[in-house]
Amino acid sequence: MRGRWRLFRHEAGRAAGPPPWTYVLLFVLSQLIGHWSVSTFSAVVVWLSNGILVAALLQLHRRPAIAVIAACLAINLFSNSVRGDPGVFLWFNALLNLGLAMLVAVLTRRFCGAALDMRRPVRLMQFAAICAVSVAVAAVAGSLVATLVFRPSFAVWLFMVQSFFIVELTGLLLVTPVLLLFARGHRFAGTAPARWPESAALMALVFAVSTLVFWQGDYPILFLTFPPMLLIALRLSPGMTAAALFGLAFVSGVATLTGHGPIHLARLADIPSLETIPPMLRKLGIFNLYLLIMVATVLPLSTIMSERRRLEARLRARTVAAQEARRFAEHAADARSRFLAMMSHELRTPLNGVAGFADLLAARPGLDLEAVRHARRIRESSDGLLVLVEDILDFASGDTELAPEALDLAAVAREATAPSRVSADARDIELTIDDRLPPHARFICDRRALRQALQPLIANAIKFTVEGGVCVRLDRAGDGVVIRVSDTGCGIAPDHHIELFQAFSQADASTSRLHSGVGLGLALVARHVRRLGGRVELDSRPGEGSTFTLHLPLERAPDAPVETVVEDDVEAAAASPDVVPAASPAPPPRVLVVDDHPVNREVARIMLQAFGCEVVEARDGYEALQAASDEVFDLLLMDVRMPGMDGLETTRRVRSLPDGRGDVPIVAITADAMPGDVVRCHAAGMNAHLAKPVSQAALFAVVSRALSGDLPLADALADAPAASAA
């Protein structure tokens, strides 16, 4: 991120690095090194003072930075006077150094941002480019003044510019990044893979190799210093790499100035105009180029490796966090599933008693019409509560995995209309199914998703229709199926069409609305249709009724075999539960009812006795297994959740009974109504699954199918799709 054109650090920024007096002390030390180098060897190896000034300007706030600049300028002027700089150069050299440092600081803060994070490779390369440009500007300015004063030849002038550029650039790249990296050394804590013994060994190796290479003058083995420096760049932090570079520069610089090292093996070009320049000064250009290449190679590599390790550490931390979040989500999903299953069971269990006794009370002979009407109102209220419970649980459970199978869509539509037929008959509303699909046609679809997409549409159509009828029409369309649910109700204004499919949204949400509901039905319709890969459309206007159209891209399956028993005949019989399934003089069917709840057993017993069945009751799985072992039954109605031995284990043990007693049809009548519960019941060996509360018609239908041998075989259920056979 780019910063602003600012020389000093913003006051809001946190101070970093050493205190101001440290920079002054380092500046004094750099001046003393320069004096010693010039007085002893008549040459300056690397000019460090400007790099120290740049680091101070980048790290300090305005007031301490100004104090450091003033002190360093005074020290520089004093140093120039002691060194004996002639005339104008006494002030010019000091001002040139200060100007170069300020130019580098301003450009760095502008283009490298306020963070000045030199461990980032891009920032380091930007800083190097800024230093090169700034030094080039200072070199041109200094050379112009030197030309006016000394009037050197072109070769000498070019050498002066080259020497100034490489000495200043090497000092800036060697000192400023090192000080900035040390100032933010806490950022490298724990990022280097090497521990302190390895770090000490590598630093000692660099010192030993540098001494070996530069304190001899017979062999050109300058390249030997690169491998240990590269090893340090790969294994240590940028701060330690910078320290190693400083140590290398110190050892090699002292050795070179004292006449040792491979630098002195270089042959200088014979240029007559440069004869006045000492050979040592000319060879120092080669040494500075070596240092510059070393800095430009090792320091960026170290920052790249540090950045890589930082990103890897962040990736590991985020991976751990993601795994922890995933485990938390999985635990939350498991807890939600258990909660939904428990709530479904606990709510359906009392509803089974309410709905069952309401049916029995309404069918009792001799009951006056007002009492029958009250019983039916109880049943309607329980049905409404059941629909609300199912909608809430279905909405909270989210998208479950689809279980596609070959389906008779008209049969699924009849299943979807069953919960609303009592309400339609009570309000004298005609509820019809218009099946225009080919005869015996079947389509690949998820039974539960399709049924739950149709049920709210049918229930809403009946709820909002005062007179007339509701029609469910099934037809082919292209490569799929179109199902329309039409009514002659009040209709819906066009401005409410879109929001109807949102959760808890209603066309009339006022406190004076005529119809109840929480607004989940159509949201669930949209969800299930989307899961099936289709879309839902609405055509409705106030006073003209409504038509919901489901476009479902369902594949055609092989046609169903022609049955000798027509399913409509079974439904017609189920509508009259007082008819006994077996009209022959044969013994009455014997049914074992297994349930730990006495109310549920009583409801089932009274309903089955109304069908002419002989009923035996069992309170748990142990009693059921004992009864199935001792007696012969035509049907077992099995609860799932029971103390001691549950219905699933009881079913498995019944299936293992000898003498053919394990082949008895077993139907789960349970408040566990989630999709996974149906799968578990079938996998345990049950032939069908009925969710509580159970109506007389549904119970009559499953008893009729069980006695006629029309239920699926238990041996084939393990590989069958998860669908209720009732």
Residue, then its C-alpha position, 0 to 999 in steps of 0.5 A: m500500500r502506498g503512503r504519502w509524501r512525508l519525511f517523518r514518521h506519523e505521530a500515530g505510528r508506533a515507535a520502533g527500533p532503538p532510541p535516538w541516541t543509538y543512531v547518533l552513536l552509530f553515525v559517530l562510529s561510521q565517521l570514525i571508521g571512514h577516517w581510519s580507512v582514509s588515513t590508513f589506506s587512503a580509501v573508503v570501502v563502504w560509506l555507512s553514514n547515509g544508511i544510518l541517517v535513512a534508518a533514523l528518518l524512517q523509524l523516528h517521529r518528527r522531534p527526535a528525528i530532527a534532533v538526530i539530523a541536527a546532531c549528525l549534520a554537526i558531526n559530519l561538518f566537524s569530520n569534514s573539517v578534521r579531514g581537511d575537505p577543501g573550501v565549498f566541499l566542507w559544507f557540500n559533502a555534509l549537505l549532499n549526504l543529508g539530502l540523499a538520506m532525506l530523498v531516500a526516506v521520502l521516496t521509501r515512505r511514499f512507495c513502500g508504505a508506512a509499515l516498511d516491512m523489509r521482510r517482504p521481497v517486493r518491499l525490499m526490491q522497491f527499496a533497492a530501486i529507490c536507493a539506486v535512483s536517489v544515489a544516481v541523482a546525488a552522484v550527478a549532483g556531486s560530479l557536477v560540483a566536482t567538475l566545476v572545481f577540479r575540472p577532471s578528465f572524462a575518464v577520471w570523472l566517470f570513475m568518480v561517478q562510478s565509485f560514488f554510486i557503488v560505494e553509496l548504494t552498497g552502504l545504503l543496501l547494507v545498513t538500512p535494511v539491516l537496521l529496519l530488520f533488527a528493529r522488527g526482530h520480534r516479527f521473525a520469532g519462531t519463523a526460522p527452522a534452525r535452532w541456536p546451535e545450528s545458528a551459531a554453527l552457521m555463523a561460525l562457518v561464514f566467519a571461517v570461510s570468509t577468513l579463509v578466502f580473504w586472508q590469502g592472496d594466491y587463489p581466486i576463490l571468492f565464490l566459496t563465500f556464497p554457499p554458506m551465505l545461501l545456507i544462512a539465507l535458507r535456514l536463518s531469519p532475515g535479521m541473522t542473515a543481515a548480521a552475517l552480511f555485516g560480518l562478511a563485509f567487516v572481515s572482507g573489507v579489513a582483509t582487502l584494505t590490508g592487501h589480502g584476498p582475491i580482490h588483489l588478483a584482479r588485473l586493472a586496465d591500463i588507462p593512462s588517464l587513471e594513473t593518478i588514482p591509487p590502485m587500491l582505490r580502483k580495486l575497491g570498486i571490484f570489492n564494492l561490486y562483490l558486496l553489492i551482488m552478495v547483498a542483492t542475492v542473499l538478503p532477498l532470498s532470506t526475505i523470500m524464505s521468511e515470507r514463505r515460512r510465515l505463509e506456511a505458518r499462517l496456513r497451518a494455523r488456518t488449517v487447524a482453525a478450519q479443522e476445529a471449525r469443521r469439528f465444531a460444525e459437525h458436532a453442532a450438526d450431530a446435535r441438531s440432528r439429535f435434537l430434531a429427531m428427539m423433538s419429532h419423537e416427543l411431539r408426535t407421541p402425544l399427537n398420536g393419542v390426540a388424533g387417534f382418540a379423536d378418530l375413535l370418538a368421532a366414529r363411535p356409534g350413537l354419538d350426537l352430531e355436536a359431539v362428532r363435530h367437536a371430535r372432528r375439530i380436535r382431529e383437524s387441530s391435531d392435523g394442523l399442529l402436526v403440519l406445523v411441527e413437520d414444517i418447522l422440523d423440515f425447515a430446521s433439518g436443511d437439505t438432506e440427501l436425495a433417495p431417487e427411485a422409480l415412482d408412480l407420481a399419481a400415487v405420490a400425489r394421492e399420498a400428498t392429498a391424504p392429510s388434507r382430505v378430511s379438511a376438504d370434505a369438512r368444508d365441502i371442497e372437491l379435491t381431485i387428481d387429474d393424472r394425464l401421464p402415460p398409463h403405468a408410467r414411472f419416473i425417477c424421483d425422491r418420494r419424500a421430497l416430492r410429497q413434501a413439495l406437494q403437501p403445503l401447496i394442497a393444504n394452502a389451496i384448501k385453506f384459502t378456498v371457500e367454495g369450488g375445488v382444488c385440482v392436482r394435475l400431472d402432465r408431461a412437458g418436454d423431458g420432464v413432468v409438470i405438476r399444477v396445483s390449482d384452486t378457486g380461492c381468493g387469489i394473491a396480489p402480484d406484488h406478493h408473489i416473490e416474497l411468498f417463497q421466503a421463510f416466515s413470509q405471508a401475503d397477509a401478515s397483519t394481526s387481523r388476517l383470516h388464516s393461520g400459519v407461520g409462512l414456512g410451507l411455500a419456503l419448503v416447497a421452493r427448497h424441495v423443488r430446487r433439490l429436485g432440480g426444478r423450479v416453481e411458478l405462480d399464476s394468481r390474481p385476487g379473486e381468480g384463484s391460484t395455480f402453482t406449477l412445478h417444473l421437474p426434470l425427471e427421467r422416465a423409468p421402466d413402466a410398472p407391471v400391470e397389477t390385478v388389484v387397483e390401488d383406488d379400490v384399496e383407498a376406497a376401502a381405507a375410507s371406510p375403516d369399519v369394514v373388516p379386511a377379511a370377509s371369509p369365515a377364517p379366524p381373525p387376523r392376529v396382530l402384536v402391538v409393541d409400544d412402551h406408551p400405554v396410550n399408543r397401545e390403547v389407540a392401536r388396539i381399539m382401531l385394530q379391533a374395529f377392523g376385526c383383528e385380535v390384538v396382543e400387546a407388548r410393553d417392550g422388546y423383550e415381551a415382543l420377542q417372547a410373544a413372537s417366539d411363543e405364538v403365531f401372528d399375522l402382523l407386528l406393529m413395532d415401536v422403535r424407541m423403547p426401554g431395554m431393547d428397542g424396536l430395531e434390535t427386536t426386529r433383528r431378533v424376530r427375523s432370526l426366529p426358527d420355523g418360519r416365525g421370523d417371516v411375519p410382516i413387521v411395520a414400524i409405527t413410530a414417532d421417529a419420522m426423519p429420513g434416516d429413521v426410515v432407512r434404519c427401520h428398513a435396514a433392520g428388516m421392517n417391511a414398512h414405516l408409518a409415522k405417528p400420528v396414525s389415522q384409521a385409514a392409514l392403519f387399515a391400508v397397511v393392515s390390508r396390504a400386510l394380510s394380502g402379502d403386498l408389503p415389500l419383502a424384508d430380505a430386499l429392504a437393505d438395498a431398497p430406497a428409503a421410502s415408506a411402504a404405507 
